[in-house]
Amino acid sequence: MRIGELAKKAGTTTRALRFYEAQGLLDAPRTANGYRDYGEEHIRLVSEIRTLQAAGLSLDDTRPFVDCLRSGHSAGDSCADSIEVYERKLAEVDACLDRLNSVRADLLAKLTAAVARQPDPCRVTDDWESRT
């Protein structure tokens, strides 16, 4: 199949497919007239790339999954290198959550202290609110 048909079947653009090819994630033999000749297996590769990117992985992170599929595995995460990417990405997410929880705790402490200093909390309303 040609690139336009692959793009349609995979739910992406020809530009994205050419970019994947330039990054070494997608390759296809060329016909005598120079057109790329994609097969059904390319739909699976593109689907894997798009699914992983939607889950937060970078394009470079998808490489082990694509390699795993190319080597004949039925799932892109059947190989040790893919598992390592999952583990690394999960550690990054956990670290981010830890930082966010720390920021939240600090803000909550500041809010609690500010409210405690108010003997009779008042609400300030803006004049523009009464005009709407």
N, C-alpha and C positions, 0 to 999 in steps of 0.2 A: 504494500500500500504506500501511497505517497504521503508526504509530510502533512498536507492539509487534511487528509482522511484520518491520519493518526491523531492529529490535534483535535479533530471533532470527536473521535471515539474516546479519547483520553480526557476530554473536557478542558483543554488548554489551548494555547495559541501556537502558531508555527514559530513565532519569535522565541517563546519559551523553549520549544524543542531544539531550536538552533543553539540557544544558549546552553542547554544541557549537553548538547553535542560538543560545543566548544570547551566545556568543562570536563569532558571525558566521561560523562555519565551515560551517554547515549551514543550508540554508533550503529550504522547501518551500511550494508554493502550498496554500491552504486550500480545502477543499470548501465547498459551500453551508452545510453544517451545522457548519463550523468545524474539522473534522478536518484534520490535516496530510495531504497526499497525496504520499507519497514515491515516487520511481521507481527503476528499476534503477541509475541513475547515482549515487544516494545510497549504495548499497551500496559502490561503488567509492571514493567519498569517505571514508566511515567506515573502510573497510579501509586506505586510505592513511594516515589520521590515526593509527589504532591501530598500524600497522606502524612508522611514524616514531617514535611515542612509545616503542615497544618497543626501538627502536634508540638511545634516549637523548635524543631531541629533545623540547623542551617543546611544549606545545600551541600556544603562539604561534609557535614555529619551523615548525609545520606549515602555517601560513597561505599561504606562497608556493606550496607544493605543491598545496594545495587550489585556489588561484586558477589555477594552471597547468592543472589538470584541468578546471576550470570553463570555461576559455577554449578547450577543445576538444582539447588535447593528449592523446595516448594514455597518457603517463606523467607523473606529477607532478613528476618531476625533469628535464623537457625544457626548462624555462625558466631563464634566467640567474639570477633571484632564488633559485631552489631550489638551484642550484649554489653560490651565495654562502653559503647556510645550511650546506650540507655543508662548505665550506671553513672557515667560521668555527667550526663545531662540531669539526671535525678539529683545528684549531689549539688549541682549548680542551682537547681530549683530550691532544694532544701536550704542552701545558704542564703538565697534571696528571701525565702520565707522567714528565716531566722532574723535577718536584718529588718524586715518589715514588722515582725512581732516586737522587736526591740524599739523601733520607732513608735509603734502603737502604744507600748507600755509607757514610754517617755511622755508622749502626748497625753495619755490618760492621767498620768501623775500630775502633769502641769495643769490640766483641766480641773482635777480634784482639788488641787491646792488653790487655784483661782476661785473656784466656787466656794471653798471654805472661808476665804477672806471676805466674802460678800455677806454682810450681816443681813441685808435685805436685797436680794438680787433684783435688779431692775432691768427692764428691756428698753433699749433705745430704738426708736422707730425713725426712719428717714422720712423727710417731708415728701419725697417723690412717691413713696408708697401710698400716701393718702390721696395723691392726685390720680392714681390709676383706677 
